[in-house]
């Protein structure tokens, strides 16, 4: 997968709040951007399970964020869980139908034929 996500972020603050081994996020201090940045970092380090832990935690706090569901879809796609990935892409698009990068991720995913 050449392009995991198109995300703008500052990684240093996110890493200061979180550790890879625990994959826990300080809820009172973390914004959605922190969750997204750290999950992307985990994906880039091939730590998909850690990314999923962080994103599932974010889902409790930010259940209406389309980008969250896009990121979950990318994780499940990377794990080979294509049915779940498709569900999360569709949920992301239902929350943000005009998002070009979510649509591009979903269109790329559909070309995989999974």
C-alpha positions in Angstrom: 0.0 0.0 0.0 1.9 3.0 -1.3 -0.4 5.7 0.2 -2.0 4.9 3.5 -3.7 8.2 4.2 -3.6 11.8 3.3 -3.3 13.4 6.6 -1.8 16.7 7.7 -0.4 16.5 11.3 2.3 17.4 13.7 3.6 14.2 15.1 5.8 15.4 18.0 2.9 16.5 20.3 1.0 13.2 19.6 4.0 11.1 20.4 4.6 13.1 23.6 1.1 12.1 24.8 1.2 8.4 23.9 3.4 5.4 24.0 3.4 2.6 21.4 3.6 -0.2 23.9 0.4 0.9 25.7 -1.3 2.6 22.8 -3.3 4.6 25.4 -4.2 8.2 24.9 -4.7 10.7 27.7 -8.3 11.5 27.1 -8.4 14.8 28.8 -5.5 16.2 26.7 -6.0 14.6 23.3 -7.7 16.0 20.3 -9.0 14.0 17.4 -5.8 15.2 15.5 -3.7 13.5 18.2 -5.5 10.2 17.8 -5.3 10.4 14.0 -1.6 11.3 14.0 -0.7 8.6 16.4 -2.7 6.0 14.5 -1.0 7.0 11.3 2.4 6.8 13.0 1.5 3.2 14.2 0.4 2.2 10.7 3.7 3.5 9.2 5.6 1.4 11.8 3.5 -1.7 10.9 1.8 -1.6 14.3 -1.7 -2.0 13.0 -3.1 -3.4 16.3 -1.9 -0.4 18.2 -3.5 1.9 15.6 -6.8 0.0 16.0 -6.7 0.4 19.8 -6.2 4.1 19.5 -8.9 4.5 16.8 -11.4 2.5 18.8 -10.8 4.7 21.8 -11.2 7.8 19.5 -14.5 6.3 18.3 -15.9 6.6 21.8 -15.0 10.3 22.0 -15.6 11.3 18.3 -18.3 9.1 16.9 -19.3 11.6 14.1 -15.8 12.0 12.6 -15.7 10.7 9.0 -11.9 10.7 9.1 -11.9 8.3 12.0 -13.9 5.7 10.0 -11.6 6.2 7.0 -8.6 5.5 9.2 -10.3 2.4 10.7 -11.0 1.2 7.2 -7.4 1.6 6.2 -6.4 -0.4 9.3 -8.8 -3.2 8.5 -7.7 -3.1 4.9 -4.1 -3.5 5.9 -5.0 -6.5 8.1 -6.8 -8.1 5.2 -10.2 -7.8 6.9 -11.8 -6.4 3.7 -15.5 -6.8 4.7 -14.9 -4.5 7.8 -12.8 -2.1 5.7 -15.6 -1.8 3.2 -18.1 -1.1 6.0 -15.9 1.6 7.6 -15.3 3.3 4.2 -19.0 3.4 3.6 -19.6 4.8 7.1 -17.0 7.5 6.5 -18.6 8.4 3.2 -22.0 8.6 4.8 -20.7 11.1 7.3 -18.7 13.1 4.7 -19.9 12.3 1.2 -18.0 15.3 -0.3 -14.6 14.2 1.1 -12.4 13.7 -1.9 -9.6 11.8 -0.1 -12.1 9.4 1.6 -13.7 8.8 -1.8 -10.3 8.2 -3.4 -9.3 5.7 -0.6 -12.6 3.9 -1.1 -12.3 3.9 -4.9 -8.8 2.5 -4.6 -10.0 -0.1 -2.2 -12.8 -1.2 -4.5 -10.2 -1.8 -7.3 -8.6 -4.4 -5.2 -11.5 -6.7 -5.8 -11.7 -8.0 -2.3 
